[in-house]
Amino acid sequence: MKVPSPITTSDFGPHHINQKAAGIRKYVIEATNATPSVNLLPDQHFLMIKGRCSLVQPMLFYKKVLQAIDQYAESGNDSLNVFIKFEDFNSTSTRCILDMMKRFQLMHDRGVKINVSWYYDKGDDIMLEYGQIFKDAVHVRFNLVEQ
């Protein structure tokens, strides 16, 4: 399986972008000081979430991300490679991230091959611990990747 090259926040436009890509919506959000970048490329079976999430009410942000993931799942795709690299996130974001992991579990249960790679910096025991918590919460292929 070919893994797309890493995406930096400079690759994203300033606003939410919804474009048709192979009949399925491409979903891109630029990172801000309070939200991560999100890049869902359906034609490549690729989702990357990167940055920080320090919103007081992250549910509004993640609701849109979950809707994009749902649309992807309903389109009949057979796999999704998920790359997650958080710098940090607040406690209210934890529940939203767990909800996203549960969404991946549902997709897996319906036959979609899910591969999650959780990246953390060397020595960042907090992000490693959160990665382990999320890994233990679901039964999908889940890799903890030290950088």
SEGUVO-941288 format. One line per 5 residues: their letters; for each residue x negated, y, z of C-alpha. Coordinates in nm, 3 decimals, decimal comma. Last residue first. Layout:
N
a) X/Y/Z | ...
This chain:
147
qevln) -0,877/1,059/1,571 | -0,719/0,774/1,766 | -0,441/0,588/1,588 | -0,163/0,411/1,778 | 0,016/0,191/1,526
frvhv) 0,384/0,098/1,540 | 0,543/-0,179/1,332 | 0,899/-0,173/1,458 | 1,046/-0,305/1,781 | 1,126/0,017/1,962
adkfi) 1,092/0,163/2,312 | 0,745/0,015/2,371 | 0,601/0,216/2,081 | 0,766/0,532/2,214 | 0,606/0,482/2,556
qgyel) 0,270/0,392/2,400 | 0,274/0,706/2,188 | 0,361/0,909/2,496 | 0,061/0,759/2,674 | -0,171/0,833/2,381
middg) -0,040/1,189/2,365 | -0,115/1,233/2,737 | -0,452/1,056/2,723 | -0,591/1,305/2,474 | -0,953/1,186/2,488
kdyyw) -0,978/1,126/2,115 | -0,696/1,313/1,947 | -0,365/1,139/1,887 | -0,199/0,992/1,579 | 0,116/0,781/1,595
svnik) 0,146/0,566/1,281 | 0,496/0,427/1,232 | 0,562/0,155/0,970 | 0,926/0,077/0,902 | 1,034/-0,194/0,659
vgrdh) 1,407/-0,139/0,604 | 1,610/-0,453/0,671 | 1,910/-0,313/0,858 | 1,743/-0,374/1,197 | 1,447/-0,172/1,071
mlqfr) 1,675/0,122/0,991 | 1,828/0,097/1,337 | 1,480/0,091/1,493 | 1,378/0,399/1,292 | 1,684/0,577/1,431
kmmdl) 1,576/0,469/1,780 | 1,241/0,636/1,715 | 1,423/0,956/1,615 | 1,627/0,944/1,935 | 1,301/0,902/2,129
icrts) 1,165/1,214/1,958 | 1,478/1,403/2,056 | 1,452/1,285/2,416 | 1,087/1,392/2,438 | 1,164/1,736/2,295
tsnfd) 1,318/1,848/2,624 | 0,993/1,757/2,801 | 0,783/1,987/2,587 | 0,571/1,889/2,291 | 0,199/1,882/2,217
efkif) -0,048/1,866/1,931 | 0,184/1,611/1,775 | 0,065/1,388/1,492 | 0,329/1,156/1,349 | 0,295/0,957/1,025
vnlsd) 0,597/0,751/0,919 | 0,586/0,504/0,631 | 0,938/0,415/0,520 | 1,055/0,101/0,341 | 1,345/-0,060/0,151
ngsea) 1,522/0,251/0,026 | 1,897/0,207/-0,022 | 1,997/0,573/-0,015 | 2,160/0,544/0,326 | 1,824/0,536/0,505
yqdia) 1,701/0,850/0,327 | 2,022/1,035/0,409 | 1,988/0,925/0,770 | 1,628/1,051/0,781 | 1,741/1,389/0,643
qlvkk) 2,019/1,404/0,903 | 1,769/1,313/1,173 | 1,548/1,606/1,071 | 1,845/1,842/1,076 | 1,946/1,727/1,425
yflmp) 1,581/1,752/1,528 | 1,578/2,131/1,500 | 1,912/2,181/1,676 | 1,820/1,930/1,948 | 1,497/2,120/2,019
qvlsc) 1,673/2,354/2,264 | 1,398/2,535/2,456 | 1,167/2,483/2,161 | 0,809/2,381/2,233 | 0,744/2,137/1,953
rgkim) 0,389/2,118/1,824 | 0,226/2,009/1,504 | 0,280/1,729/1,251 | 0,571/1,519/1,134 | 0,502/1,318/0,819
lfhqd) 0,754/1,100/0,638 | 0,667/0,894/0,329 | 0,855/0,642/0,116 | 0,674/0,797/-0,185 | 0,992/0,881/-0,380
pllnv) 1,157/0,981/-0,054 | 0,902/1,247/0,038 | 0,993/1,368/0,388 | 0,762/1,643/0,512 | 0,818/1,794/0,852
sptan) 0,597/2,063/1,004 | 0,621/2,092/1,379 | 0,813/2,361/1,566 | 0,731/2,632/1,823 | 0,434/2,819/1,670
taeiv) 0,578/2,743/1,329 | 0,532/2,446/1,096 | 0,687/2,457/0,749 | 0,985/2,234/0,688 | 1,020/1,997/0,392
ykrig) 1,296/1,755/0,292 | 1,309/1,578/-0,044 | 1,664/1,470/-0,110 | 1,725/1,145/-0,289 | 1,806/1,102/-0,659
aakqn) 1,441/1,050/-0,753 | 1,351/1,376/-0,581 | 1,632/1,629/-0,552 | 1,516/1,938/-0,367 | 1,590/2,066/-0,021
ihhpg) 1,340/2,317/0,111 | 1,352/2,460/0,460 | 1,156/2,782/0,454 | 0,803/2,923/0,440 | 0,662/2,675/0,192
fdstt) 0,453/2,378/0,298 | 0,108/2,264/0,184 | -0,062/2,510/0,423 | 0,068/2,294/0,708 | -0,172/2,023/0,601
ipspv) -0,082/1,700/0,432 | -0,300/1,393/0,456 | -0,344/1,196/0,132 | -0,065/0,955/0,051 | -0,119/0,597/0,172
km) -0,144/0,334/-0,102 | 0,000/0,000/0,000
